[in-house]
Amino acid sequence: MGLSDIQERVEKEAVRVGRDPKAAQLIAVSKVQPNARVAQVLREGHRVFGENRIQEAAGKWPAFKEEFSGVELHLIGPMQSNKVRQAMDLFDVIHTVDRPKIAQAIARIKNETGSCPRLYIQVNTGAEPQKAGALPDEADAFIDMCKELGLPLEGLMCIPPSDQDPSAHFALLADIAKRNGLDGLSMGMSGDFEQAIAHGATYVRVGSAIFGERTYEIM
Ligand SMILES: *Cc1c(COP(=O)(O)O)cnc(C)c1O
């Protein structure tokens, strides 16, 4: 596999379910991948990348951004409140807004600097204790709060429980987004991005299927 195969599968699945071939955008998840492999995917022309650790992204992306123009960087991992400013500086899109304290910190910095990444709220669709995200029955209120803070909220993100059929989780996320008037759906990874596209994903986050297995795992 590789970038072009995955890009082709993304577009094929969108068309198969009656959507525009570009309806779901591919985020290449480059966490813990060797720089040479990331550079290869950049040279192939891809520009949309995801990282799950702010520190790691800060170490490698400023140089890549200098060498390759038009890079769009997505934060797909958890954020501590003391890292919000750095994350807002580095990333174009944040997928993991998950609690009021983070939303308020983002709003404060947005009001101070006048700029803000595009935002997604992470929903813990499986209500897993070890996972970040707003609980499904708290999502509507949290979405309202983000709207009231004037945040540029684009949609919702989820990571389904690894031991369940992800379809029900994708459907739940799509449902919460729809009833709240949000268009963006960040869902689907290497093993299930086609199912996610069938449920309306607008971003799929694919790592190992593009770059190969990670030598170690950070979640
Ligand atoms: C690592 C990661 C991915 C990509 O996972 P793969 O299975 O390698 O495609 C997607 N989303 C999040 C939040 C991740 O941390």
The ligand as an SDF file (V2000), in Angstrom:
LIG
                    3D

 15 15  0  0  0  0  0  0  0  0999 V2000
   -2.6190    7.1080   15.0220 C   0  0  0  0  0  0  0  0  0  0  0  0
   -3.9680    7.6610   14.7850 C   0  0  0  0  0  0  0  0  0  0  0  0
   -4.6320    7.4710   13.5650 C   0  0  0  0  0  0  0  0  0  0  0  0
   -4.0770    6.6180   12.4310 C   0  0  0  0  0  0  0  0  0  0  0  0
   -4.0640    5.2970   12.7970 O   0  0  0  0  0  0  0  0  0  0  0  0
   -3.7570    4.1310   11.7150 P   0  0  0  0  0  0  0  0  0  0  0  0
   -4.4500    2.9610   12.2660 O   0  0  0  0  0  0  0  0  0  0  0  0
   -2.2950    3.9960   11.6510 O   0  0  0  0  0  0  0  0  0  0  0  0
   -4.3490    4.5830   10.4280 O   0  0  0  0  0  0  0  0  0  0  0  0
   -5.8650    8.0640   13.3990 C   0  0  0  0  0  0  0  0  0  0  0  0
   -6.4230    8.8170   14.3710 N   0  0  0  0  0  0  0  0  0  0  0  0
   -5.8170    9.0280   15.5540 C   0  0  0  0  0  0  0  0  0  0  0  0
   -6.4890    9.8630   16.5750 C   0  0  0  0  0  0  0  0  0  0  0  0
   -4.5780    8.4650   15.8020 C   0  0  0  0  0  0  0  0  0  0  0  0
   -3.9770    8.6750   16.9880 O   0  0  0  0  0  0  0  0  0  0  0  0
  1  2  1  0
  2  3  1  0
  2 14  2  0
  3  4  1  0
  3 10  2  0
  4  5  1  0
  5  6  1  0
  6  7  2  0
  6  8  1  0
  6  9  1  0
 10 11  1  0
 11 12  2  0
 12 13  1  0
 12 14  1  0
 14 15  1  0
M  END
$$$$
